[in-house]
Amino acid sequence: MQLTIEGAGASYSKSGPGQYIAKFSQLGTARVTANDGKTNVTVNIPVKRVPDPTPMIGGSAGGNMEASKFKAMRGLNVVLKDFVFEGVKFTVSSFTVVCSGKNFPEFATADNQGAAFSGRTQQLIDRLVPGSVVSIGQIEVIDPSGKKRNLEQLLTFYLD
């Protein structure tokens, strides 16, 4: 099997028998031609930006959660929902946590580096009890090409 990809700043490499990984530096259309020695097949494929991932804690994007369940979580995950390609991953670079409600007479904030709760963030999480509210925002991720993206979502959990 021979493969050629043209357009949209295409580069590709063979990853296994009949399998290739294609990368594109531009949006637009790529022309893909495959030849098995007998037949040439050419298709035009639209090249689009990988969508922003959905941030989640314990599989939830906010709402009510038991305080003990939230405290058992180790950090923030990002998930590409309903995305057709496998192996596309984002990395959490940083986020901000704001705690309020029970056990927090004033708003308490912490900036967190990486996906795992650490430092001041973990100290705040250790103080959470039923009646506390936790919001997570200013989420920054690194996309598969290494570029930073700021997610617009704000996660808010009401702990019971």
N, C-alpha and C positions, 0 to 999 in steps of 0.2 A: 504494500500500500504506500503510495506517495501522496503527499499533501502539500498544497501551497495556499498561503493566505496573503491576500493583498489588500491594502487600504487600511485606514484608521490607525496608522502607526503600528501595524501588526508585527509581533514576533511570536515564535512558537518553538516548542521543543517536544520531542517524543518522550512519553512517560511509560510506555509499555507497548506490547503488540497491538497495533491498531488504535492506540490511545495517544492523544497529544494534549499539551497544555498551551493555550493561546493567551497572549497578553496584548493589550492595546493601549496606546498612549493618547489616543484621540477618540472622540465620539464620532459616530457616523455610520458608515456601512462597510463591511468587510466582504470580500469576494473569496469564498472558500472552494477550492477545487481538489477533489480526491480522485485518484486513479489507482485501480486495482490491477493494472496490466492489461485489462480487457476493455474497461469502460471508464470514461471520464464523467464525473458528476460535478456540476458547479452550482452553488447556491449563494445568494446574497443574504448576509446576516446583519441585522441592526446591532450596533455596538452602543450600549447604554451604560450610564453610571450605575454602579452597584448602589442600591438604596441604603439609607441610613438604617442601622440596626435598632431594635427595640431594647431599651434597658430594662432589666428585671432583677428582683431580689426573690430568691426561692421560687422562681417560676411565676411571680406576680408583678404586675406593673403598677401596683398601688391598691388602696382600699383597706378593708379591715383585715387584720392578721393578729394572731395570738402573740403576745409579747415574747413568750418563751420561744416560739418558732422563729420570730425575727432575730432574736439574740443568738440563735443557733446558726444563722447564716454567716458565711465567711466573707462575703463581699458582693460586689455588683457584677452581674453578667450582662452581656449584650447578645441578642439573638436576631438572626435574619429570618423573619417569619415569611413563609410561603415563597422562599427563594429557590429557584430551580437548580442552581449549580452547587455541587458539593465542594467542601473544602475551603470555602471563602470565609475567612475569619477576620474579625475586628478585635483590637486590643483596647481595653480601658486604660486611658492614660491618667485621668484625674476626675474628681468630682467634689462637690461640696455637700455637707450634711448639716441640716438644721433640725434641732430637737426642741420641742415645746410641750406644754401640757403638764400632766402629773409628773412630779419629781424634777421639773424644770421651771422654777419661778420666773426666770427670764429666758429668752431665746438663747440657745447655746449652739455655736457653729464650729465646724471643723472642715479644713481642706484636706482631702485625701489624695495621695499619689498612688497610682496603680489600682487594680480591681479589688484587692483584698483590703478589708477594714484594718487600719493600723493606727498606732499612735493615739492622738486626741480623738479620732473617730471611734476607735475601739473603747476608749474611756467613756464616751457619751453613750455608746450602745450598752455598755455594762450597767448604766444607770436607768435604762428603759424599764418601765413597769406598765401594767394595764392603765390606760388613760393617757399615756404619752403619745405624741404625734411626731413622726419622723418624715422629713422631706429631703429628697436627694435631687440636686440640680447641677447646673453648670458642668454637665457631663462632657468630657472630651475623650474621643476615641481616635485610634490610629487605624486607617483603612488598609486594605491589602496592599496598596501601592506605597504605603508609608506616609501618607498625608494625614494631617490632623483634621478632624471634623468636630464641630461643636453640635451636640444634640439638643434639640429644643424641648424635649420632654422633661417634665418635672414629676417625679414619683412622690406620692404622699401616702403614708401608711398610718392608719389609726389603730393603735394597739389595744387589744382587749385581753 
